């Protein structure tokens, strides 16, 4: 099911929220996010947004997915993580591993 323009989540920036200089890491879940998905809209709309890419979107392996996210965090210090679906669980796992660092 795809959302139309009236139900699709709007990027926070469109409501005037300012992320400042922080990079935004979009963390999709299983099978990635297709072209009409809200995450793709946010990638286009938010100037600091970057996609955390995975080698295999259909068969997630914790070690591989974790490695991709951790590398993206290292490459983008101070990043704000925006997860969806399985990406939320991955973000929570990284937060638990990293503690309050």
N, C-alpha and C positions, 0 to 999 in steps of 0.2 A: 504494500500500500504506500503510495507516495502522497506527500502533503502538498496541497495547493498553496498559493501565495497567502491565503488568509490563515492557514494553520501551521505553516512552516515556521520554526523558531527563528527569530531575528537575531543576528549577531549582536552582542551587547554593545558594540561600538555604535550601532545605529540608534541606540537610545541615549547616546551621549556619554556612555561610560568610557573612561580612558585607561587603557592598560599601560600607558607610558612607554618606556623603552623595552619593556619585557617581551621576550619572544613568547609566542603561544604555540604549544605543541598539541596538535590534534592527534588523539590516540584512538583510532577506530577499533572495532571489535571484529568478531569472526566474519570472514568473507569481505572485509573492507567496507567501504561506503561508496555506493554507486554515484553517478553524476548528479542525480537529483536529490541526494541525501543532504540533510542540513549541514553535515560536516563539510561537504564540498562547497556549499554556499558560503560558509564561514571562511574557508580557505581563500576564496576569491575576495571576500569583503573585508577581511582583517589584514592590514598591511604586514603585521609581524607573525602571521600564522604560517606554520610549517607542518607537514604531515609526517608522522612517525611511520615509516614504511616497514613492512615485514616481508621476509623472503617467501613465506608460505601462508597466505591468508586463510586457506581452507583447512589446514591441519596444524593448529597452533601447538607449539612446543614451548613450555615455560622458559627454558633456558634461552632459546633463540629469541623469543619475543622480549624477554627481559633484557637480553643483551642489546637489542635494537633500541629499546626505550632508554636504557642507561646511557648508551652512546649518544643518543639525541640530547639527553639532559646535559651531558658533559660538553657537547658541542654548542649548547645554548644556555649558558649560565643565567640563573634567575628566571628560567622559563616558568610559565603558568601552564599546567597540564589540563587539557580538556578531553576527557574520555567519554566513550560511548560503548555500551554493551560490555563485551569481554574486555574492552580497553579500560573500563572503570575498575574491574578487578585487577588488571595489570598495574594500574596507577596505585591502587591501594596496596598491592604487594610491594611495589617499589618504596612507597612511603613507610611501610612497616620495616623493610630491610634497612632503609637509610636513617630511620629514627627522626630526630629533630635537626638534622644537619642542614 
